[in-house]
């Protein structure tokens, strides 16, 4: 599903849409709280389209809660939002045999590659030449691994990957503060059943 796809504008201080001729970038987002600082920074140089593809998020109620929060924010800032399919079975098949891997291990790398590959494929289908992700803003994510996988997918797809470690220069602190000011719902685990098991066992 594509929301606001026809809107290629940013909002100026008066609240009115402002057209621009900046190059396009498809930004994979995992949730609203991780996104404000990254989007704010990238919009200085790019026309950013948000892309929500996260079949790792469980249960489905949690997935929908994070998606709805992102929808609300994207609409408020006038950002195009593309909603990927919720393909939980595909994700479980991809990480089969890696259930006992620790966070930041091999399972996470498979998860990153699945999501970034779909982001690159979507960018290419839309004629967008650059894609990136907000994932490296989290202190719990291995930015080196994410960027390595992003560039690997780039080589395979022909879509340029925007290399970044968004947690640097207090990026996580900044995006957390922005999210708090915006009243975002903030989850207490990464997303998959295994991260929930490890990070929020009392809720299972």
Secondary structure, 3 states (H helix, E strand, C coil): CEECCCCCEEECCCCCEEECCCEEEEEECCCCCCCHHHHHHHCCCEEEEEEECCCCCCCHHHHHHHHHHHHHHHHHHCCCEEECCCCHHHHHHHCCCCCCCCCCCHHHHHHHHHHHHHHHHHHHHHCCCEEEECHHHCCCCCHHHHHHHHHHHHHHHCCEECCCCCCCCCHHHHHHHHHHHCCCCCCCCCCCHHHHHHHCHHHC
